[in-house]
Amino acid sequence: MRVAIIISSGLGLPALHALAAQGAVAGVAVPLLPQTDEAEQLVQAATALGLPVVRLQHPGLGAALAKWLTPLAPAAVLVFTFPWRIPAAVLALPAHGFLNFHFAALPGYRGPEPLFWQIRNGEVAGAVTVHLMSADFDAGPVLLAEPVPIGPTDTHGLHRARLAAHAAPVALRLLASLRGEAPSLIPQPQQEAQAHYWPRATLADVCVRWTDSSPALDRLVRAANPWNRGALTMLRGQPLRLLGVTPHPAAATGPVPPGTVLYADATAGLWVACGMGEALRLDMVALDEGYFSGLQLIDLGIQPGEVLGDFFEMMQTQAVPPTTSR
C-alpha cells in the first residue's frame, strides 16, 4: 500500500524522506507558484529520492489531479501545505481520502500562516495536526495531533524546524495505521465553537508599536524572525528590523515617550523604552547595510534620547498598501 504526496513547503521534506525510505510513496506533486525557489528545491529533493514528480497549476486543478491519481491508485494523498482548494469530487478519489498535515493546533489556529500567530499570541505549544480534508479549509475531522512545544526564546524559524522534524514520525504513525500495522485512527470532528481562522499577517501586524509591553514586543520579534526578516520600526528615517531582543520589566526612572533610546553604551547595551514603563534591549537588528548587534548599532552613533519611529504610520502617510514586506 502506497500514498501520493502533495508538497509545497520544506515543512514536509523530513516526512517525505521518511515515507520514501519505507517505499510508501507512489508519486509526488508540487504546485507551480510565483515564488519558485522552494518549489524547485522540493522537485529536486523528490527526484533525488527516485520519485516521479508532476507539477500542478491552479487552472484545471481538478482534472490534473484526477489524471495524476487514477493510474497511481494511492490509498491516500498526504498534503504538506497547499495553496488552493481541492474540488470535492477529487477528495473522494483515494480510499482513505486526502489527509492534510496542518502545522498548528486545530481548530483554534486555522489559516495559511498559523506559526506567526501562535508565537505572537504567546502560545506554549504548537502542533502537527493531520485531518481529513473537506470542502472548507482546515475544517475536516482530526486523525492525529502531536503537540510541539514553543520555547520562551523560540523564533518562527526555530519552531518551524521543530514542526518539520515532528512531522516525520507523525507521518510514519499514519502510514502504519493505514497499512493495518497499528490501530485504526478514529476521526474526531473539530469543535466549531472553538474554531478561529487566522489570516496572513499584514504590514500592520509586523510593525512595532512602542506603546506595547516588552514581552509583547519580544513575541512579535520572534514571530517575525525570519519570516518577515524581523519586526519593523524606524531609525533616522529608514527601516530598522528587529531580529532579537530582550524584554525588561522596568525602564529608567522618570517618564519618557515609548520608543526613546534609554541607554546606548558598551556596558548597558542598547535599551529602548516601551509601554507599561518597561524597556527592550535590541540584541540583533538589520538595516539596508546589513545585520548588526545592538553594540554595533551603538557604534553607528545612536544616542540616548533618540526616538525610534512607527514604520506603519510612516507607510500610511505615503499611501502604501498595508501588506507584509517580505
C-alpha positions in Angstrom: 0.0 0.0 0.0 1.4 3.4 -1.1 0.4 7.0 -0.8 0.7 10.1 -3.0 2.3 13.3 -1.7 1.4 16.9 -2.5 4.0 19.2 -1.1 4.7 22.9 -1.4 6.8 23.6 1.7 10.0 22.4 3.2 7.9 21.6 6.3 7.1 18.3 4.6 10.6 17.3 3.5 11.6 15.2 6.5 8.3 13.3 6.3 8.8 12.8 2.5 12.2 11.3 3.2 10.8 9.1 6.0 7.9 7.8 3.8 10.2 7.2 0.8 12.5 5.2 3.0 9.6 2.9 3.7 8.9 2.5 -0.1 5.5 4.1 0.6 5.4 7.0 -1.9 3.8 6.3 -5.3 4.3 9.8 -6.6 4.8 13.5 -5.7 3.1 16.6 -6.9 4.5 20.2 -6.4 2.4 23.3 -7.3 3.7 25.9 -9.7 3.9 29.1 -7.7 5.2 32.6 -8.4 7.9 32.2 -5.8 9.6 29.1 -7.3 12.8 28.7 -5.4 11.4 26.5 -2.7 9.2 24.6 -5.2 12.3 23.8 -7.3 14.1 22.6 -4.3 11.2 20.3 -3.5 11.2 18.9 -7.0 15.0 18.3 -6.8 14.6 16.5 -3.5 11.8 14.2 -4.7 13.8 13.5 -7.9 16.9 12.6 -5.9 14.8 10.1 -4.0 13.8 8.5 -7.3 10.2 9.6 -7.1 8.1 10.6 -10.1 7.1 14.3 -9.9 4.3 16.2 -11.5 3.7 20.0 -11.4 0.2 21.3 -10.6 -1.4 24.6 -11.7 -4.4 26.3 -10.4 -6.4 26.4 -13.7 -7.7 23.0 -14.4 -6.6 21.7 -11.0 -9.3 19.1 -10.5 -8.8 17.5 -13.9 -5.0 17.4 -13.4 -5.3 15.8 -10.0 -7.7 13.1 -11.4 -5.3 12.4 -14.3 -2.4 12.1 -11.9 -4.1 9.9 -9.3 -6.0 7.5 -11.5 -3.0 5.4 -12.7 -1.3 5.7 -9.3 -4.3 4.5 -7.3 -2.8 5.5 -4.0 -4.6 4.5 -0.8 -4.4 8.2 0.4 -3.0 11.5 -0.6 -0.9 13.2 2.1 -0.8 17.0 1.7 2.0 19.1 3.2 0.7 22.7 2.7 -1.2 23.5 -0.4 -2.4 27.0 -1.5 -5.6 26.0 -3.5 -8.9 24.5 -2.7 -9.2 20.9 -4.0 -12.5 20.0 -5.6 -14.8 17.8 -3.5 -15.1 15.1 -6.3 -11.3 14.7 -6.3 -11.1 14.5 -2.5 -13.2 11.3 -2.7 -10.9 9.5 -5.2 -8.5 7.8 -2.8 -9.9 5.1 -0.5 -8.7 7.0 2.6 -9.1 10.5 1.1 -6.8 13.5 1.2 -5.0 13.8 4.6 -3.7 17.3 5.3 -0.7 18.0 7.6 -1.6 21.3 9.3 1.3 22.8 11.2 -0.7 24.2 14.1 -3.4 23.1 16.6 -6.9 22.8 15.3 -9.5 24.2 15.4 -8.0 27.2 17.2 -5.4 28.0 14.6 -6.8 27.6 11.1 -5.3 29.6 8.3 -2.3 29.8 6.0 0.3 31.2 8.5 -0.5 29.9 12.0 3.1 29.7 13.1 3.4 33.6 13.2 0.2 33.9 15.2 0.9 31.2 17.7 4.2 32.8 18.7 2.8 36.3 18.5 -0.1 35.2 20.9 2.3 33.6 23.4 1.2 30.0 23.0 3.4 27.5 24.8 2.9 24.8 22.2 2.0 24.3 18.5 1.2 21.1 16.9 1.4 18.8 13.8 -2.2 18.0 13.1 -3.4 15.5 10.5 -7.0 15.9 9.4 -9.2 14.6 6.6 -9.6 17.3 4.0 -13.1 18.6 3.3 -14.6 21.4 1.2 -13.6 24.0 3.8 -10.0 24.9 4.6 -8.6 23.2 7.8 -12.1 22.0 8.8 -12.2 18.2 8.4 -12.1 15.6 11.2 -8.8 15.2 13.0 -6.9 11.9 12.9 -3.7 12.7 14.7 -2.5 15.7 16.7 1.1 15.8 18.0 1.9 18.8 20.3 5.2 20.6 19.6 6.5 22.9 22.4 7.2 26.6 21.7 10.1 27.6 23.9 10.3 31.1 25.5 13.0 32.1 23.1 11.9 30.2 20.0 11.7 32.2 16.8 9.4 31.5 13.9 12.3 29.7 12.1 13.2 27.5 15.1 9.6 26.4 15.7 9.2 25.7 12.0 12.2 23.4 12.1 10.8 21.6 15.2 7.4 21.1 13.4 9.2 19.7 10.3 11.1 17.3 12.4 8.0 16.2 14.3 6.0 15.6 11.1 8.2 12.7 10.0 7.3 10.3 12.9 3.7 11.5 12.7 3.6 10.5 9.0 5.1 7.1 9.9 2.4 6.6 12.5 -0.3 7.5 10.0 1.3 5.1 7.4 1.3 2.2 10.0 -2.3 2.8 10.7 -3.3 2.9 7.0 -1.4 -0.3 6.5 -3.1 -2.1 9.4 0.1 -2.4 11.3 -1.2 -0.1 14.1 -4.7 0.6 15.4 -7.0 2.4 13.2 -7.3 6.1 13.7 -10.7 7.4 14.6 -11.6 10.7 13.0 -12.6 13.3 15.6 -14.8 16.1 14.5 -13.5 19.6 15.2 -15.3 21.7 17.7 -16.6 24.6 15.6 -17.3 26.7 18.7 -13.6 26.8 19.3 -12.6 27.4 15.7 -10.7 30.5 14.7 -9.3 31.4 11.3 -6.1 33.5 11.3 -5.4 35.3 8.0 -2.0 36.1 6.6 -0.3 38.8 8.6 -0.3 42.2 7.1 2.2 45.0 7.4 0.3 46.4 10.4 0.8 43.0 12.2 4.6 43.0 11.8 5.3 46.7 12.8 6.5 47.6 16.3 4.2 49.6 18.4 6.4 51.0 21.1 3.4 51.5 23.4 3.2 47.7 23.7 4.7 45.9 26.7 8.2 44.4 26.4 7.0 40.8 26.5 4.5 41.5 23.7 7.3 43.1 21.6 9.6 40.2 22.3 6.9 37.8 21.0 6.4 39.9 17.9 10.1 40.0 17.1 10.4 36.2 17.5 7.3 35.6 15.4 8.7 37.7 12.6 12.2 36.1 12.5 13.0 35.2 9.8 9.5 35.0 8.2 9.3 38.8 7.7 13.1 39.3 8.2 12.2 40.9 11.6 9.7 43.3 13.1 9.7 46.8 11.6 10.4 50.2 13.2 12.1 53.4 12.1 15.6 54.8 12.8 16.5 58.2 11.4 14.1 57.9 8.6 15.0 54.4 7.4 13.5 51.0 8.2 15.1 49.1 11.2 14.3 45.4 11.5 14.4 43.9 15.0 15.6 40.2 14.9 16.5 39.6 18.5 15.5 41.5 21.7 15.5 41.1 25.5 12.5 42.3 27.4 12.9 44.1 30.8 10.1 44.9 33.3 11.5 48.3 34.2 12.9 51.3 32.3 14.8 54.3 33.5 13.4 56.4 36.3 11.1 59.2 35.2 8.6 59.1 32.3 9.9 59.0 28.7 8.0 58.6 25.5 7.8 54.9 24.2 10.4 54.4 21.5 13.0 56.6 23.2 16.6 55.2 23.5 17.4 54.9 27.2 20.9 53.6 27.2 23.5 53.2 24.4 26.8 52.1 25.8 29.0 49.0 25.7 28.2 48.2 29.3 24.4 48.5 29.3 23.7 47.7 25.7 21.1 49.5 23.6 17.8 49.8 25.5 14.6 51.4 24.3 11.6 52.5 26.3 8.3 50.8 25.6 4.8 50.6 27.1 3.9 49.8 30.7 7.0 51.6 31.9 9.2 48.7 30.5 12.2 48.5 28.3 13.5 46.4 25.5 17.2 45.7 24.7 18.0 45.5 21.0 20.3 42.5 20.5 20.2 41.8 16.8 18.9 44.2 14.1 19.0 44.7 10.3 19.4 47.8 8.2 19.8 48.1 4.4 23.6 48.0 5.1 23.4 44.5 6.8 22.9 42.8 10.1 24.2 44.2 13.3 24.3 43.5 17.0 22.9 46.2 19.3 26.5 47.1 20.3 27.4 47.6 16.6 24.4 49.8 16.2 25.8 51.9 19.0 29.0 52.2 17.1 27.0 53.7 14.2 26.3 56.7 16.6 22.9 56.1 18.0 22.4 58.2 21.2 20.2 58.2 24.3 17.2 60.4 23.7 16.7 59.4 20.1 13.3 58.1 19.3 12.5 55.1 17.1 9.5 55.8 14.9 6.4 54.0 13.7 7.1 52.3 10.4 3.4 51.5 9.7 2.4 55.1 10.4 5.1 56.4 8.0 3.9 54.0 5.3 0.3 55.1 5.7 1.3 58.7 5.2 2.9 57.7 1.9 -0.3 55.8 0.9 1.5 52.5 0.6 -0.9 49.4 0.7 -0.6 47.6 4.1 1.0 44.3 3.1 3.9 42.4 4.5 7.3 43.5 3.4 8.8 40.1 2.7 
